[in-house]
Amino acid sequence: MPKSYEQESIGLLKSILRDSEVKVESFQPHNFDDYPELTTNQLALFGALSPFPQHLGDFEGEVVKVIDGDTIAVQWQERNFPTKVRFINVAAAELGEGGENSKDWLKKRLLGTMVEIKLNLKKRTGKYGRILGRVFQGGMDVGLESALYGNVEVIA
């Protein structure tokens, strides 16, 4: 004897409930303390859960720290902690492998100044959870300026 519409609906709902329980059990919360920046894909899952605003577009802030020759920390007015920004399209030598010169140049050039960050909208964060973008100060692309002085290599 064929199932009634009501029985089919109940069966479908039970199946959905079972599937959602499996998904909820396998759900791993995001570690916002260690990785405050969400990847583009993570924004859909965790964006509403973020305890602080996410960078969804270009922004301005003060450079409060130079981490190395291609990474800075920028204080954004929407947060109470600095945002790490990795320059895109350039790469500095690692610290201990000659990268000290590019870090020193970047400190002299940017520390304490206001910068504009142009986000890479296709890939907003890198593998270490840093924002990826071009850094402008006084209308100049600082990554390309650093390359002109031989501090970093231009990469594709």
C-alpha positions in Angstrom: 0.0 0.0 0.0 1.5 3.4 -1.0 2.6 5.9 1.7 0.4 8.9 2.3 1.7 12.4 1.7 1.9 12.9 5.5 4.1 9.8 6.0 6.4 10.8 3.2 6.8 14.3 4.7 7.6 12.9 8.1 10.2 10.6 6.6 11.8 13.5 4.7 11.9 15.7 7.8 13.5 12.8 9.9 16.1 12.4 7.1 16.9 16.1 7.1 17.1 16.1 10.9 19.5 13.2 10.9 21.7 14.8 8.2 21.8 18.1 10.1 22.8 16.4 13.3 25.8 14.8 11.6 26.8 18.2 10.1 26.4 19.9 13.5 28.6 17.3 15.2 31.3 17.7 12.6 31.2 21.5 12.8 34.4 23.0 14.2 34.2 26.6 15.5 36.6 29.1 14.2 39.5 30.2 16.5 39.1 34.0 16.4 41.7 34.6 19.0 44.5 33.2 16.9 43.0 33.9 13.4 40.8 37.0 13.6 40.7 37.4 9.8 38.3 35.1 8.0 39.0 33.8 4.5 36.5 34.6 1.8 35.0 31.1 2.1 34.8 31.3 5.9 32.9 34.6 5.8 29.8 32.7 4.7 30.1 30.2 7.6 31.5 32.4 10.4 30.9 36.0 9.4 27.9 36.5 11.6 29.7 34.8 14.5 32.8 37.1 14.4 33.2 39.0 17.7 34.6 41.9 15.7 34.2 43.6 12.3 35.7 41.9 9.3 37.5 43.8 6.5 35.2 43.6 3.6 36.6 46.5 1.6 39.5 48.9 1.4 40.3 50.7 4.7 42.6 53.2 6.3 44.6 53.1 9.5 47.8 53.9 11.2 50.9 51.7 10.9 51.7 50.7 14.5 54.3 48.0 13.8 56.5 46.7 11.0 56.7 43.0 11.3 59.1 42.3 8.4 59.9 43.7 4.9 56.4 42.9 3.5 54.1 42.7 6.5 52.8 45.6 8.7 50.3 46.0 11.6 47.7 48.6 11.0 45.4 50.0 13.7 41.9 50.2 12.1 39.3 52.4 13.9 36.7 49.6 13.9 38.8 47.3 16.1 40.7 47.5 19.4 43.7 45.6 18.1 45.9 46.0 15.0 45.3 44.2 11.7 48.3 42.3 10.1 48.6 43.2 6.5 50.8 41.3 4.0 51.8 43.3 0.9 50.6 41.6 -2.3 52.7 41.3 -5.5 56.0 41.7 -3.6 58.2 39.5 -1.4 60.9 40.4 1.0 63.7 38.2 2.1 63.1 36.5 5.4 64.5 38.0 8.6 67.9 36.3 9.2 68.3 35.9 5.5 68.9 39.5 4.5 65.4 40.8 5.2 66.5 43.2 7.9 67.3 45.9 5.4 63.8 45.8 3.9 62.2 45.9 7.4 64.3 48.8 8.4 63.4 50.7 5.2 59.7 50.0 5.8 60.0 51.2 9.4 61.5 54.5 8.3 58.9 54.9 5.5 55.7 53.9 7.3 55.8 53.6 11.1 53.4 56.1 12.6 51.9 57.1 9.3 48.3 56.7 8.0 48.0 54.2 5.1 45.3 53.1 2.8 44.9 49.3 2.3 43.4 48.2 -1.0 42.2 44.6 -0.4 42.7 41.7 -2.7 39.0 40.9 -3.0 39.6 37.6 -4.7 41.7 36.3 -1.8 41.5 38.6 1.2 43.7 36.5 3.6 46.8 34.5 3.2 47.9 31.2 4.7 49.0 32.9 8.0 45.7 34.7 8.5 47.0 38.1 7.4 45.0 40.5 5.2 46.4 40.6 1.7 46.5 44.0 0.0 48.3 46.9 -1.6 49.5 49.5 0.8 49.4 53.2 -0.2 50.8 56.1 1.7 50.7 59.6 0.2 49.3 58.3 -3.0 52.3 55.9 -3.5 52.1 52.1 -3.7 54.6 51.4 -1.0 55.2 47.8 -2.1 56.3 48.9 -5.6 58.3 51.8 -4.1 60.1 49.3 -2.0 60.8 47.2 -5.1 62.2 50.2 -6.9 64.7 50.6 -4.0 65.7 47.0 -4.3 64.2 46.0 -0.9 61.7 43.4 -2.2 61.1 41.3 -5.3 58.0 41.8 -7.5 56.0 38.6 -7.7 53.1 37.7 -9.9 
